[in-house]
Amino acid sequence: MRTCLTMVIAALLLGTSSGCEATSAQEHSLPYVSPEEVGWSPGKLDEAAGYAEQIGSAAVMALYDGQVFFSYGDVSRKYLCHSIRKPFLGALYGIYTERGLLDLDATLEELGIDDIPPELTSEEKQASVRHLLQSRSGVYHEAAAEAESMIDARPERGSHAAGSFYYYNNWDFNALGTIFEQETGKHIFQTFKEDIADPIGMEDFSLSDCTYLYERDKSLHPAYCFLMSTRDMARFGLLYQDNGRSKDAQIVPPEWIEASTTSYSFEDPERDGYGYMWKVAAPGTAFDGGFYHTGLGVHLLGVMPDQKLVVVHRVDTFNDFDTTWEEIRTLLGMILAARNA
């Protein structure tokens, strides 16, 4: 994964993004409140901030009902989003499915989607767009930006029929990017800026921070990589907490919010599931009643609508780090435990 990370950084420095226009300055800032105003203990949040420093967190933000009550680090600095890129594309799928430009039941065969040798088989081409959104395509071709753990866990080609098995699959996610651009005639990053970033008031988003990562010896389909600030990622979380609405405008259809945050994987009620490019929390976990996505196991965007909470955690993955997912879960638990009865 370090090799892929290096390639992303190089591409961004070389300016190989889909464009270089910057988002205009926004007048709207996220509202800040004192913890006491929304029912949190300042002393316990101070302890959480100390722990964040201890484990190497770069930035943390927690919002209750759209108001920031906990902020640590430089929330304006942009970091690689890694796999949190997937909910961003998922939101665009919701918008353009409603507009009739995307058919979730269209198959790869119908869409003319293939890959480099060994090409997709006729059986693999029966996977639908919906299967890809659920990471249940049954296509186990090599893909760009795969972590070693993903490669190690990848099933054998042809071992599972489309729709029958969940495997967290970068081939599915990358091919969805190709399909989106092919079927809509739009570029992912420009469309994200126009349809999401600008309407919800992202302060720091710039097209120059976006790039396609190709690994042409593995696949035709690139990963679509974003850099984003903590506060802008929080705005995206708020969009989903508010059922797709922002500033009295419906940005993402509410039906899509519900469909994409419903689990389609795992019958085990104690295991987190997967929706449409969102992880769906199992009952009784820290995200109980909510959904989240991670990036490289250390970036986190968590949304808990029932608790009116959005939490973002970032690590400087441009440099070496030793922060762990277990430590991040502990930090999240400390923030939640700081809520007064």
Beta strands, then each sheet from edge to edge (+ up, - down):
strand 1: 59-64
strand 2: 67-73
strand 3: 78-80
strand 4: 210-213
strand 5: 223-229
strand 6: 245-246
strand 7: 249-250
strand 8: 273-274
strand 9: 279-280
strand 10: 291-295
strand 11: 299-304
strand 12: 309-314
sheet 1: 2+ 1- 12+ 11- 10+ 9- 8+
sheet 2: 3+ 5- 4+
sheet 3: 6+ 7-
end
